[in-house]
């Protein structure tokens, strides 16, 4: 009777292990799918991709006095160099 119990227990453990691995794989695939959908949905909305927009924001900060002339010129030249490459 112990042999039957052990065989049944082994069979159940194999089933549970297989199901657990399947669930983990399904969760990883779902997470990967959500990641790709979110990145596709957002597209290229990153403001860092648009140098003109960044320059305009920095110009506003400069006019408000939040950026010094030196800081504004530095940012402006960095953005210019970034668009040239």
Biopython code that builds the backbone (N, CA, C, O; Angstrom):
import numpy as np
from Bio.PDB.StructureBuilder import StructureBuilder

atoms = [
    (1, "UNK", "N", (0.813, -1.190, 0.000)),
    (1, "UNK", "CA", (0.000, 0.000, 0.000)),
    (1, "UNK", "C", (0.863, 1.264, 0.000)),
    (1, "UNK", "O", (0.462, 2.278, -0.571)),
    (2, "UNK", "N", (2.033, 1.220, 0.627)),
    (2, "UNK", "CA", (2.932, 2.364, 0.623)),
    (2, "UNK", "C", (3.417, 2.676, -0.787)),
    (2, "UNK", "O", (3.565, 3.845, -1.142)),
    (3, "UNK", "N", (3.662, 1.668, -1.581)),
    (3, "UNK", "CA", (4.120, 1.862, -2.954)),
    (3, "UNK", "C", (3.051, 2.576, -3.770)),
    (3, "UNK", "O", (3.368, 3.436, -4.591)),
    (4, "UNK", "N", (1.783, 2.225, -3.548)),
    (4, "UNK", "CA", (0.692, 2.879, -4.277)),
    (4, "UNK", "C", (0.571, 4.343, -3.863)),
    (4, "UNK", "O", (0.373, 5.225, -4.698)),
    (5, "UNK", "N", (0.693, 4.580, -2.575)),
    (5, "UNK", "CA", (0.613, 5.960, -2.082)),
    (5, "UNK", "C", (1.756, 6.795, -2.654)),
    (5, "UNK", "O", (1.554, 7.930, -3.083)),
    (6, "UNK", "N", (2.935, 6.230, -2.654)),
    (6, "UNK", "CA", (4.103, 6.945, -3.181)),
    (6, "UNK", "C", (3.924, 7.233, -4.668)),
    (6, "UNK", "O", (4.252, 8.323, -5.136)),
    (7, "UNK", "N", (3.406, 6.259, -5.407)),
    (7, "UNK", "CA", (3.174, 6.434, -6.841)),
    (7, "UNK", "C", (2.125, 7.514, -7.083)),
    (7, "UNK", "O", (2.273, 8.340, -7.984)),
    (8, "UNK", "N", (1.066, 7.504, -6.276)),
    (8, "UNK", "CA", (0.022, 8.519, -6.399)),
    (8, "UNK", "C", (0.574, 9.899, -6.040)),
    (8, "UNK", "O", (0.289, 10.885, -6.719)),
    (9, "UNK", "N", (1.360, 9.960, -4.976)),
    (9, "UNK", "CA", (1.967, 11.218, -4.560)),
    (9, "UNK", "C", (2.913, 11.759, -5.631)),
    (9, "UNK", "O", (2.893, 12.953, -5.928)),
    (10, "UNK", "N", (3.732, 10.896, -6.208)),
    (10, "UNK", "CA", (4.630, 11.310, -7.296)),
    (10, "UNK", "C", (3.852, 11.823, -8.493)),
    (10, "UNK", "O", (4.228, 12.824, -9.104)),
    (11, "UNK", "N", (2.781, 11.147, -8.823)),
    (11, "UNK", "CA", (1.950, 11.558, -9.957)),
    (11, "UNK", "C", (1.330, 12.929, -9.704)),
    (11, "UNK", "O", (1.286, 13.778, -10.593)),
    (12, "UNK", "N", (0.849, 13.130, -8.472)),
    (12, "UNK", "CA", (0.247, 14.425, -8.131)),
    (12, "UNK", "C", (1.299, 15.538, -8.163)),
    (12, "UNK", "O", (1.024, 16.640, -8.638)),
    (13, "UNK", "N", (2.487, 15.254, -7.663)),
    (13, "UNK", "CA", (3.552, 16.255, -7.660)),
    (13, "UNK", "C", (3.958, 16.629, -9.080)),
    (13, "UNK", "O", (4.219, 17.799, -9.360)),
    (14, "UNK", "N", (4.013, 15.660, -9.968)),
    (14, "UNK", "CA", (4.335, 15.942, -11.368)),
    (14, "UNK", "C", (3.268, 16.827, -11.984)),
    (14, "UNK", "O", (3.583, 17.759, -12.723)),
    (15, "UNK", "N", (2.017, 16.545, -11.688)),
    (15, "UNK", "CA", (0.914, 17.346, -12.226)),
    (15, "UNK", "C", (0.965, 18.769, -11.690)),
    (15, "UNK", "O", (0.798, 19.732, -12.438)),
    (16, "UNK", "N", (1.198, 18.890, -10.388)),
    (16, "UNK", "CA", (1.251, 20.216, -9.770)),
    (16, "UNK", "C", (2.451, 21.008, -10.292)),
    (16, "UNK", "O", (2.334, 22.203, -10.563)),
    (17, "UNK", "N", (3.582, 20.357, -10.432)),
    (17, "UNK", "CA", (4.778, 21.021, -10.946)),
    (17, "UNK", "C", (4.554, 21.496, -12.378)),
    (17, "UNK", "O", (4.913, 22.619, -12.733)),
    (18, "UNK", "N", (3.961, 20.636, -13.190)),
    (18, "UNK", "CA", (3.679, 21.019, -14.582)),
    (18, "UNK", "C", (2.715, 22.187, -14.656)),
    (18, "UNK", "O", (2.890, 23.093, -15.469)),
    (19, "UNK", "N", (1.692, 22.166, -13.803)),
    (19, "UNK", "CA", (0.722, 23.260, -13.794)),
    (19, "UNK", "C", (1.375, 24.552, -13.315)),
    (19, "UNK", "O", (1.112, 25.620, -13.867)),
    (20, "UNK", "N", (2.219, 24.462, -12.297)),
    (20, "UNK", "CA", (2.890, 25.658, -11.775)),
    (20, "UNK", "C", (3.810, 26.270, -12.835)),
    (20, "UNK", "O", (3.842, 27.488, -13.010)),
    (21, "UNK", "N", (4.539, 25.436, -13.520)),
    (21, "UNK", "CA", (5.421, 25.936, -14.588)),
    (21, "UNK", "C", (4.587, 26.577, -15.695)),
    (21, "UNK", "O", (4.950, 27.628, -16.222)),
    (22, "UNK", "N", (3.478, 25.945, -16.043)),
    (22, "UNK", "CA", (2.594, 26.508, -17.058)),
    (22, "UNK", "C", (2.041, 27.867, -16.650)),
    (22, "UNK", "O", (1.961, 28.778, -17.474)),
    (23, "UNK", "N", (1.663, 28.007, -15.397)),
    (23, "UNK", "CA", (1.135, 29.280, -14.909)),
    (23, "UNK", "C", (2.212, 30.362, -14.929)),
    (23, "UNK", "O", (1.944, 31.496, -15.326)),
    (24, "UNK", "N", (3.413, 30.020, -14.509)),
    (24, "UNK", "CA", (4.518, 30.985, -14.516)),
    (24, "UNK", "C", (4.811, 31.446, -15.948)),
    (24, "UNK", "O", (4.995, 32.638, -16.193)),
    (25, "UNK", "N", (4.852, 30.513, -16.878)),
    (25, "UNK", "CA", (5.103, 30.866, -18.280)),
    (25, "UNK", "C", (3.982, 31.751, -18.810)),
    (25, "UNK", "O", (4.245, 32.727, -19.513)),
    (26, "UNK", "N", (2.740, 31.424, -18.481)),
    (26, "UNK", "CA", (1.597, 32.224, -18.937)),
    (26, "UNK", "C", (1.675, 33.640, -18.378)),
    (26, "UNK", "O", (1.397, 34.601, -19.095)),
    (27, "UNK", "N", (2.048, 33.782, -17.112)),
    (27, "UNK", "CA", (2.162, 35.106, -16.504)),
    (27, "UNK", "C", (3.281, 35.907, -17.161)),
    (27, "UNK", "O", (3.120, 37.100, -17.417)),
    (28, "UNK", "N", (4.400, 35.268, -17.434)),
    (28, "UNK", "CA", (5.507, 35.969, -18.103)),
    (28, "UNK", "C", (5.115, 36.417, -19.507)),
    (28, "UNK", "O", (5.439, 37.531, -19.921)),
    (29, "UNK", "N", (4.424, 35.556, -20.233)),
    (29, "UNK", "CA", (3.979, 35.934, -21.578)),
    (29, "UNK", "C", (2.963, 37.072, -21.528)),
    (29, "UNK", "O", (2.986, 37.968, -22.372)),
    (30, "UNK", "N", (2.087, 37.035, -20.554)),
    (30, "UNK", "CA", (1.109, 38.114, -20.392)),
    (30, "UNK", "C", (1.807, 39.428, -20.067)),
    (30, "UNK", "O", (1.465, 40.469, -20.628)),
    (31, "UNK", "N", (2.779, 39.384, -19.168)),
    (31, "UNK", "CA", (3.528, 40.603, -18.818)),
    (31, "UNK", "C", (4.275, 41.149, -20.028)),
    (31, "UNK", "O", (4.302, 42.359, -20.253)),
    (32, "UNK", "N", (4.873, 40.269, -20.796)),
    (32, "UNK", "CA", (5.580, 40.690, -22.002)),
    (32, "UNK", "C", (4.610, 41.315, -23.010)),
    (32, "UNK", "O", (4.919, 42.334, -23.628)),
    (33, "UNK", "N", (3.454, 40.705, -23.167)),
    (33, "UNK", "CA", (2.436, 41.251, -24.069)),
    (33, "UNK", "C", (1.961, 42.621, -23.627)),
    (33, "UNK", "O", (1.797, 43.517, -24.455)),
    (34, "UNK", "N", (1.737, 42.795, -22.335)),
    (34, "UNK", "CA", (1.311, 44.093, -21.812)),
    (34, "UNK", "C", (2.390, 45.139, -22.052)),
    (34, "UNK", "O", (2.091, 46.271, -22.433)),
    (35, "UNK", "N", (3.649, 44.759, -21.829)),
    (35, "UNK", "CA", (4.755, 45.693, -22.063)),
    (35, "UNK", "C", (4.790, 46.161, -23.521)),
    (35, "UNK", "O", (4.906, 47.357, -23.788)),
    (36, "UNK", "N", (4.691, 45.223, -24.452)),
    (36, "UNK", "CA", (4.739, 45.593, -25.866)),
    (36, "UNK", "C", (3.513, 46.407, -26.276)),
    (36, "UNK", "O", (3.634, 47.335, -27.075)),
    (37, "UNK", "N", (2.352, 46.080, -25.749)),
    (37, "UNK", "CA", (1.159, 46.864, -26.071)),
    (37, "UNK", "C", (1.280, 48.291, -25.543)),
    (37, "UNK", "O", (0.913, 49.242, -26.233)),
    (38, "UNK", "N", (1.788, 48.440, -24.336)),
    (38, "UNK", "CA", (1.936, 49.781, -23.779)),
    (38, "UNK", "C", (2.942, 50.599, -24.582)),
    (38, "UNK", "O", (2.709, 51.776, -24.857)),
    (39, "UNK", "N", (4.057, 49.980, -24.956)),
    (39, "UNK", "CA", (5.056, 50.726, -25.724)),
    (39, "UNK", "C", (4.535, 51.054, -27.124)),
    (39, "UNK", "O", (4.853, 52.112, -27.667)),
    (40, "UNK", "N", (3.750, 50.170, -27.705)),
    (40, "UNK", "CA", (3.160, 50.444, -29.016)),
    (40, "UNK", "C", (2.125, 51.552, -28.908)),
    (40, "UNK", "O", (2.053, 52.429, -29.769)),
    (41, "UNK", "N", (1.326, 51.512, -27.854)),
    (41, "UNK", "CA", (0.278, 52.506, -27.671)),
    (41, "UNK", "C", (0.859, 53.892, -27.447)),
    (41, "UNK", "O", (0.357, 54.878, -27.985)),
    (42, "UNK", "N", (1.915, 53.962, -26.656)),
    (42, "UNK", "CA", (2.534, 55.252, -26.380)),
    (42, "UNK", "C", (3.261, 55.811, -27.588)),
    (42, "UNK", "O", (3.352, 57.026, -27.763)),
    (43, "UNK", "N", (3.765, 54.940, -28.400)),
    (43, "UNK", "CA", (4.503, 55.380, -29.576)),
    (43, "UNK", "C", (5.737, 56.151, -29.184)),
    (43, "UNK", "O", (6.474, 55.743, -28.286)),
    (44, "UNK", "N", (5.965, 57.246, -29.842)),
    (44, "UNK", "CA", (7.146, 58.071, -29.592)),
    (44, "UNK", "C", (6.734, 59.377, -28.937)),
    (44, "UNK", "O", (7.041, 60.453, -29.449)),
    (45, "UNK", "N", (6.049, 59.292, -27.818)),
    (45, "UNK", "CA", (5.587, 60.485, -27.132)),
    (45, "UNK", "C", (6.633, 61.063, -26.189)),
    (45, "UNK", "O", (6.348, 62.000, -25.443)),
    (46, "UNK", "N", (7.822, 60.521, -26.218)),
    (46, "UNK", "CA", (8.863, 60.988, -25.320)),
    (46, "UNK", "C", (9.289, 62.393, -25.739)),
    (46, "UNK", "O", (9.778, 62.583, -26.853)),
    (47, "UNK", "N", (9.110, 63.381, -24.856)),
    (47, "UNK", "CA", (9.490, 64.745, -25.228)),
    (47, "UNK", "C", (10.985, 64.890, -25.479)),
    (47, "UNK", "O", (11.413, 65.842, -26.131)),
    (48, "UNK", "N", (11.782, 63.957, -24.969)),
    (48, "UNK", "CA", (13.221, 64.031, -25.209)),
    (48, "UNK", "C", (13.556, 63.748, -26.668)),
    (48, "UNK", "O", (14.668, 64.035, -27.110)),
    (49, "UNK", "N", (12.613, 63.190, -27.420)),
    (49, "UNK", "CA", (12.845, 62.935, -28.837)),
    (49, "UNK", "C", (12.713, 64.207, -29.669)),
    (49, "UNK", "O", (13.196, 64.249, -30.801)),
    (50, "UNK", "N", (12.082, 65.223, -29.144)),
    (50, "UNK", "CA", (11.819, 66.435, -29.896)),
    (50, "UNK", "C", (12.676, 67.576, -29.341)),
    (50, "UNK", "O", (12.320, 68.179, -28.328)),
    (51, "UNK", "N", (13.786, 67.872, -29.986)),
    (51, "UNK", "CA", (14.713, 68.900, -29.515)),
    (51, "UNK", "C", (14.080, 70.283, -29.537)),
    (51, "UNK", "O", (14.369, 71.109, -28.671)),
    (52, "UNK", "N", (13.218, 70.546, -30.520)),
    (52, "UNK", "CA", (12.570, 71.856, -30.597)),
    (52, "UNK", "C", (11.679, 72.102, -29.386)),
    (52, "UNK", "O", (11.630, 73.207, -28.845)),
    (53, "UNK", "N", (10.979, 71.054, -28.973)),
    (53, "UNK", "CA", (10.094, 71.176, -27.812)),
    (53, "UNK", "C", (10.907, 71.407, -26.531)),
    (53, "UNK", "O", (10.533, 72.220, -25.686)),
    (54, "UNK", "N", (12.001, 70.696, -26.405)),
    (54, "UNK", "CA", (12.866, 70.873, -25.238)),
    (54, "UNK", "C", (13.438, 72.289, -25.225)),
    (54, "UNK", "O", (13.461, 72.947, -24.185)),
    (55, "UNK", "N", (13.895, 72.748, -26.374)),
    (55, "UNK", "CA", (14.471, 74.099, -26.460)),
    (55, "UNK", "C", (13.435, 75.148, -26.082)),
    (55, "UNK", "O", (13.757, 76.112, -25.387)),
    (56, "UNK", "N", (12.207, 74.975, -26.527)),
    (56, "UNK", "CA", (11.137, 75.922, -26.191)),
    (56, "UNK", "C", (10.880, 75.936, -24.678)),
    (56, "UNK", "O", (10.678, 76.999, -24.090)),
    (57, "UNK", "N", (10.888, 74.763, -24.060)),
    (57, "UNK", "CA", (10.695, 74.696, -22.607)),
    (57, "UNK", "C", (11.857, 75.366, -21.874)),
    (57, "UNK", "O", (11.650, 76.067, -20.883)),
    (58, "UNK", "N", (13.059, 75.150, -22.357)),
    (58, "UNK", "CA", (14.222, 75.768, -21.730)),
    (58, "UNK", "C", (14.208, 77.283, -21.929)),
    (58, "UNK", "O", (14.624, 78.031, -21.044)),
    (59, "UNK", "N", (13.734, 77.732, -23.082)),
    (59, "UNK", "CA", (13.626, 79.164, -23.351)),
    (59, "UNK", "C", (12.640, 79.803, -22.360)),
    (59, "UNK", "O", (12.883, 80.892, -21.840)),
    (60, "UNK", "N", (11.532, 79.107, -22.112)),
    (60, "UNK", "CA", (10.556, 79.620, -21.147)),
    (60, "UNK", "C", (11.166, 79.701, -19.743)),
    (60, "UNK", "O", (10.968, 80.685, -19.030)),
    (61, "UNK", "N", (11.906, 78.660, -19.354)),
    (61, "UNK", "CA", (12.564, 78.678, -18.043)),
    (61, "UNK", "C", (13.576, 79.817, -17.958)),
    (61, "UNK", "O", (13.713, 80.458, -16.916)),
    (62, "UNK", "N", (14.280, 80.063, -19.055)),
    (62, "UNK", "CA", (15.260, 81.151, -19.103)),
    (62, "UNK", "C", (14.557, 82.505, -18.958)),
    (62, "UNK", "O", (15.020, 83.372, -18.218)),
    (63, "UNK", "N", (13.445, 82.678, -19.664)),
    (63, "UNK", "CA", (12.709, 83.944, -19.579)),
    (63, "UNK", "C", (12.127, 84.167, -18.184)),
    (63, "UNK", "O", (12.009, 85.306, -17.733)),
    (64, "UNK", "N", (11.764, 83.084, -17.504)),
    (64, "UNK", "CA", (11.219, 83.196, -16.147)),
    (64, "UNK", "C", (12.315, 83.391, -15.105)),
    (64, "UNK", "O", (12.027, 83.671, -13.941)),
    (65, "UNK", "N", (13.560, 83.244, -15.517)),
    (65, "UNK", "CA", (14.674, 83.430, -14.603)),
    (65, "UNK", "C", (15.118, 82.165, -13.895)),
    (65, "UNK", "O", (15.960, 82.220, -12.998)),
    (66, "UNK", "N", (14.564, 81.029, -14.286)),
    (66, "UNK", "CA", (14.938, 79.764, -13.657)),
    (66, "UNK", "C", (16.242, 79.202, -14.219)),
    (66, "UNK", "O", (16.876, 78.357, -13.587)),
    (67, "UNK", "N", (16.644, 79.662, -15.398)),
    (67, "UNK", "CA", (17.916, 79.255, -16.009)),
    (67, "UNK", "C", (18.755, 80.493, -16.274)),
    (67, "UNK", "O", (18.248, 81.515, -16.737)),
    (68, "UNK", "N", (20.034, 80.393, -15.977)),
    (68, "UNK", "CA", (20.927, 81.515, -16.279)),
    (68, "UNK", "C", (21.217, 81.523, -17.783)),
    (68, "UNK", "O", (20.915, 80.567, -18.497)),
    (69, "UNK", "N", (21.796, 82.601, -18.229)),
    (69, "UNK", "CA", (22.172, 82.720, -19.650)),
    (69, "UNK", "C", (23.158, 81.619, -20.027)),
    (69, "UNK", "O", (23.064, 81.014, -21.095)),
    (70, "UNK", "N", (24.098, 81.378, -19.131)),
    (70, "UNK", "CA", (25.117, 80.354, -19.387)),
    (70, "UNK", "C", (24.484, 78.958, -19.485)),
    (70, "UNK", "O", (24.828, 78.179, -20.374)),
    (71, "UNK", "N", (23.566, 78.653, -18.578)),
    (71, "UNK", "CA", (22.893, 77.343, -18.608)),
    (71, "UNK", "C", (22.078, 77.190, -19.893)),
    (71, "UNK", "O", (22.098, 76.135, -20.528)),
    (72, "UNK", "N", (21.362, 78.254, -20.267)),
    (72, "UNK", "CA", (20.542, 78.204, -21.478)),
    (72, "UNK", "C", (21.407, 77.984, -22.713)),
    (72, "UNK", "O", (21.058, 77.178, -23.575)),
    (73, "UNK", "N", (22.524, 78.687, -22.806)),
    (73, "UNK", "CA", (23.414, 78.521, -23.964)),
    (73, "UNK", "C", (24.000, 77.112, -24.009)),
    (73, "UNK", "O", (24.136, 76.521, -25.081)),
    (74, "UNK", "N", (24.342, 76.584, -22.848)),
    (74, "UNK", "CA", (24.898, 75.227, -22.778)),
    (74, "UNK", "C", (23.870, 74.204, -23.270)),
    (74, "UNK", "O", (24.189, 73.326, -24.072)),
    (75, "UNK", "N", (22.648, 74.329, -22.786)),
    (75, "UNK", "CA", (21.590, 73.395, -23.204)),
    (75, "UNK", "C", (21.320, 73.546, -24.698)),
    (75, "UNK", "O", (21.149, 72.560, -25.415)),
    (76, "UNK", "N", (21.287, 74.773, -25.143)),
    (76, "UNK", "CA", (21.028, 75.042, -26.560)),
    (76, "UNK", "C", (22.100, 74.407, -27.447)),
    (76, "UNK", "O", (21.782, 73.814, -28.478)),
    (77, "UNK", "N", (23.365, 74.529, -27.049)),
    (77, "UNK", "CA", (24.437, 73.939, -27.858)),
    (77, "UNK", "C", (24.399, 72.414, -27.791)),
    (77, "UNK", "O", (24.682, 71.745, -28.785)),
    (78, "UNK", "N", (24.054, 71.859, -26.628)),
    (78, "UNK", "CA", (23.939, 70.398, -26.517)),
    (78, "UNK", "C", (22.833, 69.867, -27.413)),
    (78, "UNK", "O", (22.997, 68.837, -28.067)),
    (79, "UNK", "N", (21.704, 70.571, -27.443)),
    (79, "UNK", "CA", (20.605, 70.151, -28.310)),
    (79, "UNK", "C", (20.979, 70.274, -29.782)),
    (79, "UNK", "O", (20.602, 69.436, -30.602)),
    (80, "UNK", "N", (21.724, 71.328, -30.106)),
    (80, "UNK", "CA", (22.166, 71.520, -31.477)),
    (80, "UNK", "C", (23.102, 70.371, -31.891)),
    (80, "UNK", "O", (22.977, 69.817, -32.983)),
    (81, "UNK", "N", (24.027, 70.031, -31.010)),
    (81, "UNK", "CA", (24.952, 68.929, -31.301)),
    (81, "UNK", "C", (24.211, 67.585, -31.423)),
    (81, "UNK", "O", (24.573, 66.734, -32.236)),
    (82, "UNK", "N", (23.195, 67.421, -30.617)),
    (82, "UNK", "CA", (22.420, 66.178, -30.648)),
    (82, "UNK", "C", (21.652, 66.025, -31.968)),
    (82, "UNK", "O", (21.532, 64.917, -32.490)),
    (83, "UNK", "N", (21.141, 67.122, -32.500)),
    (83, "UNK", "CA", (20.394, 67.035, -33.744)),
    (83, "UNK", "C", (21.320, 66.868, -34.944)),
    (83, "UNK", "O", (20.902, 66.348, -35.978)),
    (84, "UNK", "N", (22.567, 67.300, -34.817)),
    (84, "UNK", "CA", (23.516, 67.164, -35.918)),
    (84, "UNK", "C", (24.033, 65.741, -36.066)),
    (84, "UNK", "O", (24.439, 65.347, -37.159)),
    (85, "UNK", "N", (24.025, 64.959, -34.987)),
    (85, "UNK", "CA", (24.556, 63.597, -35.046)),
    (85, "UNK", "C", (23.504, 62.600, -35.405)),
    (85, "UNK", "O", (23.789, 61.406, -35.496)),
]
sb = StructureBuilder()
sb.init_structure("model")
sb.init_model(0)
sb.init_chain("A")
sb.init_seg("    ")
for serial, (resi, resn, name, xyz) in enumerate(atoms, 1):
    if name == "N":
        sb.init_residue(resn, " ", resi, " ")
    sb.init_atom(name, np.array(xyz, "f"), 0.0, 1.0, " ", f" {name:<3s}", serial, name[0])
structure = sb.get_structure()
